[in-house]
Structures are given as structure tokens and as C-alpha cells.
């Protein structure tokens, strides 16, 4: 006869079930422990997910709202971007031309960067190359003070000092693109200076030593060695300052003049995307054509801001490759 082995499955003991329950309870209670690893992971990953979802939500919301003027109100996209007339309150045939505001935003940003970049890079070189000990102690508090000044204070100073100066020495009303660029240039000065100083400090001292060994002076070393080595990061600092300037609203609004037409010179009044949004949003109702058009201006502002970010990423990667 064949012997058949019979496998008998024994029921799990109460001790094993109790141990598994205890282990599960320990995992859950460890989450609420102050020094728990799980608690730290949840906090870190949750923060990262929250930031990513916030950016996606803002982008999607602004995209949906900004496209309403083209999808719902049937405004031509090309006419909206290239149009030079902005008369939304006209009873018959209102016009919504955003070109003057796009041009004003770009001109204020470019002029502000051109005015601020030489002073910012010069200050960074002074702190790091010429007087690294006491220069850092003197200029760093000044930079921190400039960062902490509110935008309305910059605008009020520009309204009280720069606008009368422009009126007396340049001509016109004093409210102009140049006035807005001067105010914004001072505002972005700390951003460019801080990043430029970090860029110069990151240059290897071996490059400086090699330059001095070849008989170069300090100025020749700065001009021919330090600045070329930090060029990509310096450009990144300038572009970051431009991104900061592009989104400024209150200070620019107080000194630029808020004109609806295209300026013929930098001494003429103008307007930017941010100023026209802040001026007109309070006079519009939700769902109206004007409100939808203002959201479209905000969408253009977001797209150009993303363009600045992509440019920064491109410059950074190019600097790493070189």
C-alpha cells in the first residue's frame, strides 16, 4: 500500500497575531513620534508635492481664465497681441490691444537690467576681490536693507525725487519709461549683487594664483580670469533680476504714467502689464469681457515669466557644459 503524506495546516497561534498587531501599532505610533523617520519623510515629501501641485494649479487656473477672452468672447488672438489701441470702455467697437503694455513691460525690464547690472557686478567684485573683509561687512547690511524696503516706499521716493528730476532736466511730465526703469533698477540691485558675489566667490583660487604667477595684475586677473570664469552665473543673476523687475507693479505704477499708447521715447509715459491689471481689475466684474481680457494679460505675464525661467535653466546648463 502507498503511504500518502497528509499535510495538516496548523492555525496561527494567538502569539503571532499579537506580535503583528503590536508591530503595526508601533509603525502608526512612530509617525506621531517627534524624532520619527516616517514623520520626517511625510513632511518632506508632502512639502514637495504641495509646491508642485500649487504651481500646476496656478498655471491651469490662469490658463483657463486667460483663454476665456478668445474662446468665449471671440477676441482675435493676433489682434489682441499686436493691437495698439486699448479702449475697453468705449460703447461702440471697444478695442483690446495689449502691445503697448507688453512693450512697456519689456522696456522697463531691459532698461532696469542695463542700469543695475554694472553697479551690481561692481559691488560684487568689491566685496569679493578688492575688500573681502570690511567690504562684506559694509555692503552686506546695505543690500539687506534694500531688500527689506517695501515697493510702495520705492514708488513714493521715485514719485517725490525721480519724477521731478526728470521733469526739470529731461522734459515732459516726468512720468516715463526711464523713471520706472530707474526705480525698478534700484529694486533689483540686491538680487543681482548677491548672486554675482556668490558667482565670483565660486571661482577657483587656483585660477587667480596661475594668473598672478604669469605676472598679471589684480585688475587684469579680474577682467581676464575671474569675470570670464563666472560669466554664465553672472548672466543668470542678471536674468533673475529681470524676472524680478518684470513682475513689479506698485512702484512702477506710481512713476511710469500709465499711458495707453506706445511711447515714442524712453522719456514718454507708458504702462506695463502689471500696472494695467492693477488699475483695471477693480473696475471690472467677474465674467465680463474686460475681466476676461485682464486674465489674458495675466496669462501673457505668466508665459513671459516662464520664458525667463527657461532662459535661466539654459544658461545654467550651458555654463556647466563649458
Buried (B, 14 or more C-beta within 10 A) or exposed (E): EEEEEEEEEEEEEEEEEEEEEEEEEEEEEEEEEEEBEEBEEEEEEEEEEEEEEEEEEEBEEBEEBBBBBBEEBEBEEEBBEEBEBBEBEEEEEBBBBBBBBBBBBBBBBBBBBEBBBEBBBEBBBBBBBEBBEEBBEEBBEEBEEBEEBEBEEBBBBBBEBBBEBBBEEBEBBBBBBBBBBBBBBBBBBBBBBBBBBBBBEEBEEEBBEEBBEEEBEEEEBBEEBBBEBBBBBBBBBBBBBBBBBBBBBBBBBBBBBBBBBBBEEBBBBBBBBBBBBBBBBEEBEEEEBBBBBBBBBBBBBBEBEEEBEEBBEEBBEEBEEE
